[in-house]
Structures are given as C-alpha cells and as structure tokens.
Amino acid sequence: MNPMPELTPLLKQLHLSGILDSLERRNREAIENKLAYPEFLALLIQDEIARREQKKFSTRLRRANFRSQKTIEQFDFDFNPKVSRALIQELATGRFVAEKVAVLIAGPCGTGKSHLAQALGHSAVRQGYEVLFASQSQLLGGLHAARATNTFERRFQAIARVPLLIIDDFGLKPLRSPQDEDLHDLISERYERSATIVTSNLDFSEWGDAFPNRLLGAATLDRLRHGAYRVILDGDSYRAPRTCAAAPKSSLAHKAKTLQS
C-alpha cells in the first residue's frame, strides 16, 4: 500500500512538506538496509532540519544584499602578503560580531577591501547572523528617501538592529548635512550593541576629513574605533589593466613588407 497520498496532506498541515522530497529515497534505504523505525524517522527529521537551515541561509544571504558572492576561500593572500592571515581567519570565525565591535578596512582602490568585507559578511551569514551590506551612498541615500516618505524611524531602527552592518566606500563622497548626522546617530545607536565593518580608500588618519562638522566626526569615529580591529590592504590594484605582450619584431617587419608589396 502506497502511503504517499495520505501522508502528503498531513505533512503539509504540519508544515513538514519538505520531508516529501526525501521520503521515497529514505524509504528505499530503510528497506535495503533494514533500518529500525526510529532510525528511519531520524533520517527524515535530519533531512527536514537540513532543508530548513538551507532555506534560512538562502534568505539571510538574499537580505544581506551583497554585490557578489565573495568568500574568504577566494581571497588572494598572496596578492596582499602584508595582511595578517591569522587576523583574517580570526575575523572569519565571527567572534567580532559576538563582541559587538567594528572592523575597519583601509587601502587604495582595487586592493580587495570590498571583497574582504563581503567575505567576512558571508562567513557571518553562514554562522546564522543577519547581515546588511551597503555603500555609504546607498545607506545614507536610503535613509534620506525614507525621511521623505515618513518611514525614516522604521528604516533607521531596522538598520540599527542588524547584527552586522557593512558600510562600503566610506569617505569616497564627502558627507553633507544631514548625512553626517544620520551616520553619527546610526553609529551611536549601534555602539556596543552590534558589529560594523567599514571600508575606505582613505588612510585612518583621514577619516575625520569626510565630515563637514569635525566635532561630529570625532564623536562618530571615537565610537567606531573603540575596540575595533584594523586591517590595512596595500599594493597594486586587482583591477589594474593587463599589458599586451609585444609582437616579435620579425613578425611586425614581415607584416609591413606584405602591406607594401
């Protein structure tokens, strides 16, 4: 007797319809391996748990809004030999998220700052944390748009509560009022409550120059730097243009003679 027609509506009623994906396969395994009923049931439950965890992971990954799926495994440490591999691996454990401190990443364009930030965010997603990735312009532009539609407070609180916020390209564009105030309020609200990653092309000593109000900038950066991990990426750009290999002179001369004849 095939129990599937009867089981299907019952499993859906219990919100266990995912079991249907592996039920037939697990049933064959149970018969072939002569598994006891509890063993068979355990396999089905494990499948359902794995399916739900994968679904949660996919949802967190989508909400993170990464530009691309960068991982620590893809990060080229040989390209940045001065970077402490031990520090990056420590950050990849996600303990800084539990510590509720910041990770500040500075370096020239194209040295892998965004890659590293997204890779650390990806690791945090795998560990079950909610993450939000946005450039400085996207983040503050979104808050400005929310203010125009009377949804600022709701949007602000949603960003303030996310366990890991990644702000990319800080200082690439100078802050204007009320952007500097919004950023200050956001960092203050998250201070010692949530973790933040910030990337910037500016040297750490220049971060204060991004603020039109130096006093406000000092107060913001003071909170951001407290207990923070600092990572400096240096060297050539990943995006440097490739040079074309010069053609052999004999080949060029042959082509010139051919055109002249």
BELZI-V353599 format. One record per residue. N is the residue number from 1. RES is the residue in one small letter. PSI is psi as a letter, one per 20 degrees, with the letter a starting at -180 (NA if undefined). BURIAL is I if it has 9 or more other ideal C-beta (glycine too) atoms within 8 Angstrom, else O. D_FIRST is the distance of its C-alpha to the first C-alpha in whole Angstrom. Layout:
N_RES_PSI_BURIAL_D_FIRST / N_RES_PSI_BURIAL_D_FIRST
This chain:
1_m_p_O_0 / 2_n_o_O_4 / 3_p_i_O_6 / 4_m_g_I_9 / 5_p_h_O_10 / 6_e_h_O_11 / 7_l_h_I_12 / 8_t_g_I_15 / 9_p_h_O_17 / 10_l_g_O_17 / 11_l_h_I_18 / 12_k_h_I_20 / 13_q_h_O_22 / 14_l_j_O_23 / 15_h_k_O_24 / 16_l_k_O_22 / 17_s_i_O_20 / 18_g_h_I_22 / 19_i_h_I_19 / 20_l_h_I_17 / 21_d_h_O_19 / 22_s_j_I_18 / 23_l_g_I_15 / 24_e_g_O_13 / 25_r_g_O_17 / 26_r_h_I_17 / 27_n_g_I_13 / 28_r_g_O_14 / 29_e_g_I_18 / 30_a_h_I_16 / 31_i_g_O_15 / 32_e_h_O_18 / 33_n_j_O_20 / 34_k_l_O_18 / 35_l_q_I_19 / 36_a_q_O_19 / 37_y_g_O_17 / 38_p_h_O_21 / 39_e_g_I_21 / 40_f_g_I_18 / 41_l_h_O_19 / 42_a_g_O_22 / 43_l_g_I_22 / 44_l_g_I_20 / 45_i_g_O_23 / 46_q_g_O_25 / 47_d_g_I_24 / 48_e_g_I_24 / 49_i_g_O_28 / 50_a_g_O_29 / 51_r_g_I_28 / 52_r_h_I_30 / 53_e_h_O_33 / 54_q_h_O_33 / 55_k_g_O_32 / 56_k_g_I_35 / 57_f_g_I_37 / 58_s_h_O_37 / 59_t_g_O_38 / 60_r_h_I_41 / 61_l_g_I_42 / 62_r_g_O_42 / 63_r_h_I_44 / 64_a_h_I_47 / 65_n_k_O_48 / 66_f_q_I_49 / 67_r_h_O_51 / 68_s_r_O_49 / 69_q_m_O_47 / 70_k_q_I_49 / 71_t_r_I_48 / 72_i_h_I_51 / 73_e_h_O_49 / 74_q_i_O_51 / 75_f_p_I_54 / 76_d_n_O_57 / 77_f_h_I_59 / 78_d_h_O_61 / 79_f_h_I_63 / 80_n_m_I_64 / 81_p_h_O_65 / 82_k_i_O_67 / 83_v_p_I_63 / 84_s_o_O_62 / 85_r_h_O_59 / 86_a_g_O_59 / 87_l_g_I_59 / 88_i_g_I_57 / 89_q_h_I_54 / 90_e_g_O_55 / 91_l_h_I_55 / 92_a_i_I_51 / 93_t_i_O_50 / 94_g_j_I_50 / 95_r_h_O_52 / 96_f_h_I_55 / 97_v_g_I_53 / 98_a_h_O_52 / 99_e_i_O_56 / 100_k_l_O_56 / 101_v_r_I_59 / 102_a_q_I_60 / 103_v_o_I_60 / 104_l_p_I_63 / 105_i_p_I_63 / 106_a_q_I_66 / 107_g_r_I_67 / 108_p_r_I_68 / 109_c_p_O_66 / 110_g_j_I_63 / 111_t_j_I_63 / 112_g_j_I_60 / 113_k_g_I_60 / 114_s_h_I_57 / 115_h_g_I_55 / 116_l_g_I_55 / 117_a_g_I_55 / 118_q_h_I_52 / 119_a_g_I_51 / 120_l_h_I_51 / 121_g_g_I_50 / 122_h_g_I_46 / 123_s_g_I_46 / 124_a_h_I_47 / 125_v_g_I_44 / 126_r_h_O_42 / 127_q_j_O_43 / 128_g_j_O_42 / 129_y_q_I_45 / 130_e_p_I_45 / 131_v_q_I_48 / 132_l_p_I_50 / 133_f_p_I_52 / 134_a_q_I_55 / 135_s_r_I_59 / 136_q_g_I_62 / 137_s_g_I_62 / 138_q_g_O_58 / 139_l_g_I_58 / 140_l_h_I_62 / 141_g_h_O_61 / 142_g_h_I_58 / 143_l_h_I_60 / 144_h_g_I_63 / 145_a_h_O_60 / 146_a_h_I_59 / 147_r_h_O_62 / 148_a_h_O_63 / 149_t_j_O_60 / 150_n_k_O_60 / 151_t_j_O_57 / 152_f_g_I_59 / 153_e_g_O_58 / 154_r_g_O_55 / 155_r_g_I_55 / 156_f_g_I_57 / 157_q_h_O_55 / 158_a_g_O_52 / 159_i_h_I_54 / 160_a_h_I_56 / 161_r_i_O_52 / 162_v_p_I_51 / 163_p_h_I_50 / 164_l_o_I_52 / 165_l_p_I_54 / 166_i_o_I_55 / 167_i_o_I_58 / 168_d_q_I_59 / 169_d_l_I_63 / 170_f_p_I_65 / 171_g_i_I_68 / 172_l_h_I_68 / 173_k_p_O_69 / 174_p_q_O_71 / 175_l_q_I_70 / 176_r_r_O_72 / 177_s_p_O_72 / 178_p_j_O_70 / 179_q_g_I_67 / 180_d_h_I_69 / 181_e_g_I_69 / 182_d_g_I_65 / 183_l_g_I_65 / 184_h_g_I_67 / 185_d_h_I_65 / 186_l_g_I_61 / 187_i_h_I_63 / 188_s_g_I_64 / 189_e_h_I_61 / 190_r_i_I_59 / 191_y_p_O_62 / 192_e_j_O_60 / 193_r_h_O_57 / 194_s_r_I_55 / 195_a_q_I_56 / 196_t_p_I_57 / 197_i_p_I_58 / 198_v_p_I_61 / 199_t_q_I_62 / 200_s_q_I_65 / 201_n_i_I_68 / 202_l_q_I_70 / 203_d_q_O_72 / 204_f_h_O_71 / 205_s_i_O_75 / 206_e_i_I_74 / 207_w_h_I_71 / 208_g_h_I_74 / 209_d_i_O_75 / 210_a_i_I_72 / 211_f_p_I_73 / 212_p_h_O_76 / 213_n_o_O_77 / 214_r_h_O_77 / 215_l_g_O_77 / 216_l_h_I_74 / 217_g_g_I_73 / 218_a_g_I_74 / 219_a_h_I_72 / 220_t_g_I_69 / 221_l_h_I_69 / 222_d_g_O_70 / 223_r_h_I_67 / 224_l_h_I_65 / 225_r_i_O_67 / 226_h_o_O_67 / 227_g_j_O_65 / 228_a_q_I_63 / 229_y_p_I_62 / 230_r_p_O_64 / 231_v_p_I_63 / 232_i_p_I_66 / 233_l_p_I_65 / 234_d_r_O_68 / 235_g_a_I_69 / 236_d_r_O_68 / 237_s_p_O_66 / 238_y_h_I_62 / 239_r_j_O_63 / 240_a_q_O_66 / 241_p_q_O_67 / 242_r_q_O_67 / 243_t_q_O_70 / 244_c_p_O_70 / 245_a_p_O_71 / 246_a_p_O_75 / 247_a_q_O_75 / 248_p_q_O_78 / 249_k_h_O_81 / 250_s_h_O_81 / 251_s_g_O_78 / 252_l_g_I_80 / 253_a_h_O_83 / 254_h_g_O_82 / 255_k_h_O_80 / 256_a_g_O_83 / 257_k_h_O_85 / 258_t_h_O_83 / 259_l_h_O_83 / 260_q_h_O_87 / 261_s_NA_O_87
